[in-house]
Every structure is written in C-alpha cells, then in structure tokens.
Amino acid sequence: MTFFQKISLFLARVSIGWLFFYAGITKVLNPEWSAAGYLRGAKTFTDFYQWLATPGVLPFVNFVNEWGLTLLGVSLIAGVFVRLSSFLAALLMLLYYLPMLNFPYPNSYSFIVDEHIIYISALLLLASFRAGRVWGLENWCSNLPICSRFPRLREWL
C-alpha cells in the first residue's frame, strides 16, 4: 500500500468516525432528543418504523441510536474493530435511508443515491481494506494474547 493510499484510508476512517461520534454525542448530551419524529415520518416500511416509535420500544431505539453512533465513531477514530464497526454503521445507515425513501427519490435532490448510500459505500470500503490497520489500534490489538486464544477475533479487527 502506498503512502498516499494509507493517508487516504486514514483520513476517510477518521472523518467518518468523527461524523458518527459527533452525531451520537450531541444526541447523548441532549436530554430532549428522540428518534420518534423521524420514525413516525417514515414513508416506506411504515409499520416497522411505527413499531420502533411505540412507547415500549422507543427508549431502546433512542439508547441504541445515541450510544451506537457514539461508539461506532470512537471505534473508527481509534482504528479498532473497524470491520465490525463498519458493517454495523452501514446497517445503521441503511436503517436511516429506508424510512425517508419515496422510491426512487430519497429526497428532492437525489435519485436513488443520497448521502446514506455514499456512507454505506465508504464504510464497506473501510471494512474491505481493513482500514484500522493503517495508523489505528488494530495491529496492536491483533497481537494481544486473547487474539492468539481466539483467532476468529482477528477477522473482525
């Protein structure tokens, strides 16, 4: 891998990580924040998203959303468990994309592809190139004794 490729992967990983971290931590720090409005405004899979907005499920959805974004961001910034985090973040982006999709227009300025699809593509790229091994903590973590005992852990690093 060339130096330019390493810098590109590193910058992509850290900037996407910051995007997730900031989106999550602002939700964690705002006691008024809730996903209810977004979920209730769903245009596709309305039954599923309306169920997520019910009083019994919404606190769990809010918690997973707030802390999921925050921890996914920390993982990407630190460069540890990047493969796992990238797949989970891509799934989260898909869950954000689907409710607002008025096929084939995710919004009034897009046709099929919007920022969520771009994030998914970038996250899958980070996972496939094992971006956490480029100036991240994954090399250090993969040499820990636990990875020797459980070699499958290395697949997710």
NORDA-V558338 format. One record per run of one state. SS is the DSSP state (alpha for helix, beta for strand, coil for the rest). FROM is the first residue (numbers start at 1). TO is the last residue. If there is no record, write none. Layout:
# NORDA-V558338
ss = (SS:SS)
from = (FROM:FROM)
to = (TO:TO)
This chain:
# NORDA-V558338
ss = (coil:alpha:coil:alpha:coil:alpha:coil:alpha:coil:alpha:coil:beta:coil:beta:coil:alpha:coil:alpha:coil:alpha:coil:alpha:coil:alpha:coil)
from = (1:3:29:36:41:46:53:55:79:82:101:102:103:105:106:115:129:131:134:138:143:145:150:153:157)
to = (2:28:35:40:45:52:54:78:81:100:101:102:104:105:114:128:130:133:137:142:144:149:152:156:157)
